[in-house]
Amino acid sequence: MGLLAPLSALAQTPPDKSSKVRISTSLGDFEAELYADKAPKTVANFLQYVNDKHYDGTIFHRVIAGFMVQGGGYDAQYRERKTRAPVQHEGRQALAAGLKNATGTLAMARTNDPQSATSQFFINVVDNAFLDPSFQGFGYTVFGKVTSGMDVVQKIRTTPTGAGGPFPSDVPRTPVIIQSITLLK
């Protein structure tokens, strides 16, 4: 219980209005700006996983060239990393603040339950307006945008895929490993 208190306190501390992270992968580095002023709980959740080094050694396990690249949940042996409780869905708030599932944006992955996002995230590699919240659905919470190194994201996007681990398709044939995510500011 003593260990949980500091983590809980850190997760509730509002991060700066915008933070920047460097995502170092086996295909190169890219940087992203995170918008805590538009999706505060989502950014705090992501940064807590960064601080915990949760993402180090995880893979992009779902890569669809005409859609998005998703990672942050499995290691290179396809073992799922343990996560904390899901973060509250902030998709509508983020959309109202101007964040859309456009090319280069980061959004939280989740199951069919809109309140299920934990650590997995994806990068939109095309405009995916159908993922934005609407009257019909919750959509997916956008919380950041790639600011440099989009060429690395393009390399991930175009890597050959197939079956891998428990997944029948869309898994890079050569694992794309997230070596680390570092908070820059």
C-alpha positions as CSV (number, residue, x, y, z in Angstrom):
1,M,0.0,0.0,0.0
2,G,2.9,2.4,0.8
3,L,4.1,1.9,-2.8
4,L,0.8,2.8,-4.3
5,A,0.4,6.2,-2.5
6,P,3.3,8.0,-4.3
7,L,2.2,6.6,-7.7
8,S,-1.4,7.6,-7.0
9,A,-0.3,11.1,-6.0
10,L,1.9,11.4,-9.1
11,A,-1.0,10.3,-11.4
12,Q,-3.2,13.0,-10.0
13,T,-0.6,15.8,-10.4
14,P,-1.6,17.7,-13.5
15,P,1.3,17.7,-16.0
16,D,2.4,20.9,-17.7
17,K,0.1,22.1,-20.4
18,S,2.2,20.4,-23.0
19,S,4.9,17.9,-22.6
20,K,7.3,16.5,-25.2
21,V,8.5,12.9,-25.3
22,R,11.1,11.1,-27.5
23,I,10.1,7.6,-28.5
24,S,13.1,5.6,-29.4
25,T,12.4,2.5,-31.5
26,S,14.5,-0.2,-33.3
27,L,13.7,1.8,-36.5
28,G,14.8,5.2,-35.2
29,D,13.5,8.0,-32.9
30,F,10.6,10.3,-33.2
31,E,9.2,13.0,-30.9
32,A,5.7,13.9,-29.9
33,E,4.0,16.7,-28.1
34,L,1.4,15.7,-25.5
35,Y,-1.6,18.0,-24.8
36,A,-2.3,17.9,-21.1
37,D,-4.5,21.0,-21.4
38,K,-6.9,19.1,-23.7
39,A,-6.7,15.6,-22.4
40,P,-5.3,15.9,-18.9
41,K,-6.1,12.5,-17.4
42,T,-5.0,10.7,-20.6
43,V,-1.6,12.5,-20.7
44,A,-1.1,12.0,-16.9
45,N,-1.8,8.3,-17.5
46,F,0.6,8.0,-20.4
47,L,3.4,9.9,-18.6
48,Q,2.9,7.7,-15.5
49,Y,3.7,4.7,-17.8
50,V,6.6,6.6,-19.2
51,N,7.9,7.3,-15.7
52,D,7.4,3.6,-14.8
53,K,9.4,2.6,-17.9
54,H,6.4,0.4,-18.8
55,Y,7.0,1.0,-22.5
56,D,10.7,0.1,-22.6
57,G,11.0,-3.2,-24.6
58,T,7.4,-3.2,-25.8
59,I,6.6,-3.6,-29.5
60,F,4.3,-2.2,-32.1
61,H,2.2,-5.3,-32.4
62,R,-0.5,-4.0,-34.8
63,V,0.6,-2.2,-37.9
64,I,-1.9,-1.5,-40.7
65,A,-0.3,0.7,-43.4
66,G,-3.6,2.5,-44.4
67,F,-4.8,3.0,-40.8
68,M,-2.5,3.2,-37.8
69,V,0.4,1.6,-35.8
70,Q,-0.4,0.4,-32.3
71,G,1.9,-0.5,-29.5
72,G,2.8,-0.3,-25.8
73,G,1.2,-3.4,-24.5
74,Y,3.3,-6.4,-25.4
75,D,7.0,-7.3,-25.2
76,A,8.9,-8.9,-28.0
77,Q,7.8,-12.4,-26.8
78,Y,4.1,-11.2,-27.0
79,R,3.7,-11.3,-23.3
80,E,1.2,-8.7,-22.3
81,R,2.5,-6.1,-19.8
82,K,0.5,-5.6,-16.6
83,T,-1.3,-2.3,-16.5
84,R,-3.0,0.0,-14.0
85,A,-6.7,0.6,-13.9
86,P,-8.1,2.2,-17.1
87,V,-8.1,5.9,-17.5
88,Q,-11.3,7.9,-17.8
89,H,-12.3,8.4,-21.5
90,E,-11.7,12.0,-22.5
91,G,-12.4,11.7,-26.2
92,R,-15.2,14.3,-26.4
93,Q,-13.3,16.8,-24.3
94,A,-10.2,16.4,-26.5
95,L,-12.3,16.7,-29.7
96,A,-14.0,19.9,-28.3
97,A,-10.5,21.3,-27.8
98,G,-9.6,20.6,-31.4
99,L,-7.8,17.2,-31.2
100,K,-8.9,14.9,-34.0
101,N,-7.7,11.5,-35.2
102,A,-5.6,13.0,-38.0
103,T,-2.4,11.9,-39.5
104,G,0.4,11.9,-37.0
105,T,-1.7,12.1,-33.8
106,L,-1.4,9.8,-30.9
107,A,-4.6,8.3,-29.4
108,M,-5.4,5.7,-26.7
109,A,-6.2,2.2,-27.8
110,R,-9.0,0.4,-26.0
111,T,-11.5,-2.5,-26.2
112,N,-15.1,-2.1,-27.1
113,D,-15.6,-0.6,-23.7
114,P,-14.8,3.2,-24.0
115,Q,-13.6,3.2,-20.4
116,S,-10.9,0.5,-20.9
117,A,-7.8,2.4,-22.2
118,T,-4.7,1.6,-20.1
119,S,-1.2,1.7,-21.7
120,Q,-1.7,0.8,-25.4
121,F,-1.7,3.7,-27.8
122,F,-1.7,4.2,-31.6
123,I,-0.4,6.7,-34.1
124,N,-2.8,7.6,-36.9
125,V,-0.9,7.3,-40.2
126,V,-3.8,8.6,-42.2
127,D,-6.8,10.9,-41.3
128,N,-9.2,8.6,-39.3
129,A,-12.2,10.9,-38.7
130,F,-14.4,7.9,-38.1
131,L,-12.4,7.4,-34.9
132,D,-13.4,10.8,-33.5
133,P,-16.2,10.9,-30.9
134,S,-19.7,11.4,-32.4
135,F,-23.3,11.2,-31.4
136,Q,-23.1,7.5,-32.3
137,G,-20.0,6.6,-30.3
138,F,-17.3,7.5,-27.9
139,G,-14.5,7.4,-30.4
140,Y,-10.8,7.3,-29.4
141,T,-9.1,9.9,-27.2
142,V,-6.4,11.9,-29.0
143,F,-3.7,13.2,-26.7
144,G,-0.6,14.1,-28.7
145,K,1.0,14.6,-32.1
146,V,4.3,13.6,-33.7
147,T,6.3,16.7,-34.1
148,S,9.5,15.3,-35.6
149,G,10.6,11.9,-37.0
150,M,7.4,11.1,-38.9
151,D,9.7,9.4,-41.4
152,V,10.3,6.8,-38.6
153,V,6.6,6.3,-38.2
154,Q,6.4,5.8,-42.0
155,K,9.1,3.1,-41.7
156,I,7.0,1.4,-39.0
157,R,3.9,1.8,-41.1
158,T,5.4,0.1,-44.2
159,T,7.2,-2.7,-42.4
160,P,6.1,-6.1,-43.7
161,T,3.5,-7.8,-41.5
162,G,1.9,-11.2,-41.0
163,A,0.9,-13.4,-38.1
164,G,2.8,-13.2,-34.9
165,G,2.4,-14.5,-31.4
166,P,-1.4,-14.8,-30.6
167,F,-2.3,-12.4,-33.5
168,P,-3.4,-13.8,-36.8
169,S,-2.3,-10.7,-38.9
170,D,-0.8,-7.2,-38.9
171,V,2.2,-8.0,-36.7
172,P,5.6,-6.8,-38.1
173,R,7.6,-9.8,-39.3
174,T,10.7,-8.1,-37.8
175,P,9.7,-6.8,-34.3
176,V,9.6,-3.0,-34.1
177,I,10.7,-2.5,-30.5
178,I,10.0,0.6,-28.4
179,Q,13.4,0.9,-26.7
180,S,12.4,3.7,-24.5
181,I,10.1,6.7,-24.1
182,T,11.8,9.7,-22.5
183,L,10.1,12.8,-21.2
184,L,11.9,15.8,-22.7
185,K,9.9,18.6,-21.1
